[in-house]
Structure formats: structure tokens, C-alpha cells
Amino acid sequence: MLLQDNLKLLDALMKIKLLVAVITLLIIKSGYSQGIDHAKLNSYFQALEANNKFMGSVAVSQDGKLLYTKAIGFKVVEDKLKPNEHTIYRIGSISKTFTAALVFKAIEENKTALSQTINKYFPTVKNSEKITVAQLLNHHSGIHNFTDEADYAKWHTQKRSDEEMIKLISTMGSDFEPGSKGAYSNSNYVLLTYLLQKAYNKPYEQILQEKITKPLSLTDTYYGGKIDIENGGSYSYQFKSEWVKEAETDMSIPAGAGAIVSTPSDLAVFANALFSGKIVSLQSLTQMKAAKDGFGMGLFEVPFVEKRGYGHNGGIDGFSSSLHYFPDDKVAIALTSNGSAYDNNSISIVLLSSVFHRPYQIPTFFTVTTTDLDQYLGIYSASVFPLKLTITKSENTLMAQATGQPAFKLEPTAKHVFNFDLADLALQFDPANEQMTLKQGGKEFLLTKE
């Protein structure tokens, strides 16, 4: 979603739900230029690294040519091992874009069809006689998302066979009538993985290699397994006053929904090839892009001003990632992280701002403790402001939530001052008087704690 420079405060707050769902691109009309200020971008990433905000790698390309790459942090924190441009990260749900492309490749090779119902492959899945391949692709199947289960964290590190996963998904049943609405479900793409294996009579990893990675020479992209540091892998972490290592999901579980590993440079090559018709036909690509209830077939729309991009985000364990491509400019932005205490979306905005010569700031960080945050907690309101703003905390992170909207993270920038850059929003607290000044777009509102 786009937040233009002149958005009014109320509009920005009311659109926070969309900001969370779709990448925010703070870009106005600008001509494309290959000139990137490498020194400024390097300073930006140095600031993130020095303040333990981000560990990982990024790449920017245009027309298949790399314009910028950067890797920061540690691939193994405990041993202080640094990453490089070939360090491999789990890319989570960006795997779905690969899987969707493979399904369309299978359709082009008459191995299956969008209208094919899945009872041929998965007769035990509820409504399988109604659910089509297309509905798996665009999350309209109604099949329950197995990662939503409360006990998922208890078994996600344990190996599961294909048969066990099919049984699990079948047991969980359906959340709604197929085709009646859209709801994101990893189960859809796990089943698509097995469908591909049945259609080609080959393991998914072999299909991936034959149809995509080998033809494109993506040497750092493959179906993942146990993390192998000696061969370029990286562990993932959560920041809890220090980087804490995350457990590894066994890759038999996410399969084609989230088991691929890659690098930003490889992802940029993949995106350029996909949108150039080198993986599937342009007709198939058009179908992949077509959105229903906000869901494409392996792609999400990423609009800004008059431009339109497409891509996918990913997250698994402590890894997070994003891949977005803008066909009119042939620009790819790819990010892979093995530890983030920052909003990855803000990083994408900076990368795009650099490409399009838009101004951006190198952030300054102000450290706070969880105890420091207690003085700000509460509900703030004003008669001239139609929404209430609830301030809470999650460990050492301050959170804000406008009436009827999801909560969002606030970044400390000075004493008593917190920002939400995606909405150009600043909150300046006055704890002694139990007040808070909310600033955005040249407007200010004084809110008082109830």
C-alpha cells in the first residue's frame, strides 16, 4: 500500500491494517536511474548493524543487472561468523511463488489444469471433489491452515512424511465453502507440492532443479534441509536484549509452501526471469498476477502511485524475507534476514527510494528498557481527534493501536519520542502531565491519557 507524503493523519491511521497486510512503498513519481548512492546505503545498513536491528542480506537489480548488494550481521552469532552475498537463508513463503510457477509449468505441459479438482490426488481432504488447483493457488480452498494450530510449535521441528502431512491436513477439515472467500493457508501449497510430485512422478526438489534453478543457474537456491553452516547456511535469531538462536523447522513440514533456501541475488534473477517469460509463458504469468479477494496465484500486488509491482513475503523460524518486482521499470528488490528487530518493510522503502532518487534518512536509535516504557502505557484521546490510541508494550518494544485497527510497533528516536516511519508518524510523550503529542504531515494533536 502507498502512503503519499501528503496523507492526512486520520487517513494514515485508518489504513494501518492495509499497511500491515501489504508492503508500504513510500515513493512518488520519479524517473528511473541506475545511479544508486552506495555510500549512503552503506551508512544506512551500518546504522542497522551497529544497533542490532537487522542481520541479513539485500539485493537490488534492474533488467537483470545487480545494482547493489549488502550483507550485514552474523550468519552464526555465537562464533561471530559474517555473511556474504552467497550466504543462504530460508526464504519461507517466497517458496510459494516458486511452487506456483512450477504448477503453471505443469499446466503448460498438460500435467494438470486450473480447473482440475483435487480429489484425484487427495480424496481424504474435505471438499476435495469441489476444490480446484486454482483455488489452492489463490487461497480460496477453505482448507484449514495447519500452522494456525496452537500445538504447531510443539512439533514443527520433527520430520513428517508426505502421508502424515496429508492425514494431518485432512483431519483439520475445512474453514469455509471452497470459492466462497479467500484465506491464507500454508496447507494449500503443501498439497500443491505433493500434486507436482504425483504429476511428474519425481521429488519436488528435482522438479525445482530441472524447471527453474538449473536453467537459471541459481546455484544458491534449492529445497532446504538441516541448516549446513559449512556450505553457506545461516542460523536464525530473535532479538531479546541479545540475539537468541531459534529452533529449526524440519523442512519436510512446509515443503513447497516454505522450504526453499536462497540468496537475494538469486531471488532477483528468479523474479526477472519469471516476469520475462523465461519460466512460464506470459499468459501464465498474467494468471499468476490476477488477484481475487487480494490473493493472486503465488503473487501479491504491490502498488505505488501509478506503478504496480508484484511479489511475496516470507517468514519461518527467525528468518524473514521479501521479493518484489516492478515490471515497468524491471526493478527487483530482494531481502533475506536471519534476524530482524526492525521493520523489513522500511528497509524495502529505503532501497526503492535509493533506486528512484527519493530522499530517505539514516535512522538514529535510542535505547529503552521495558521498565522505561511503563510510563507511556495507557489510552490517549482528544475531543478533536476521532480515534483513541492505546499504548501497550511487548517486552522492550512500545506498541500503538488506533481504534478498530491492528497494533503497530513504535521505534524510539529520542527521549520520550517514538516514530512509526511507514505512516510518517511521531509520538512525543509528556509523562509528567500524562499527555502525548501526535505529529504527522505538519499536523499536531495533543492527546491526554484517560
Secondary structure, 3 states (H helix, E strand, C coil): CCCCCCCCHHHHHHCHHHHHHCCCCCCCCCCCCCCCCHHHHHHHHHHHHHCCCEEEEEEEEECCEEEEEEEECCCECCCCECCCCCCCEECHHHHHHHHHHHHHHHHHCCCCCCCCEHHHCCCCCCCCCCCEHHHHHCCCCCECCHHHCCCHHHHCCCCCCHHHHHHHHHHHCECCCCCCCCCCCHHHHHHHHHHHHHHHCCCHHHHHHHHHHCCCCCCCCEECCCCCHHHCCCCCEEECCCEEECCCCCCCCCHHHCCEEECHHHHHHHHHHHHCCCCCCHHHHHHHHCCECCECCCCEEEEECCEEEEEEEEEECCEEEEEEEECCCCEEEEEEEEEECCCHHHHHHHHHHHHCCCCCCCCCCCCCCHHHHHHHCEEEEECCEEEEEEEEEECCEEEEEECCCCCEEEEEEECCEEEEHHHCEEEEEEHHHCEEEEEECCEEEEEEEC
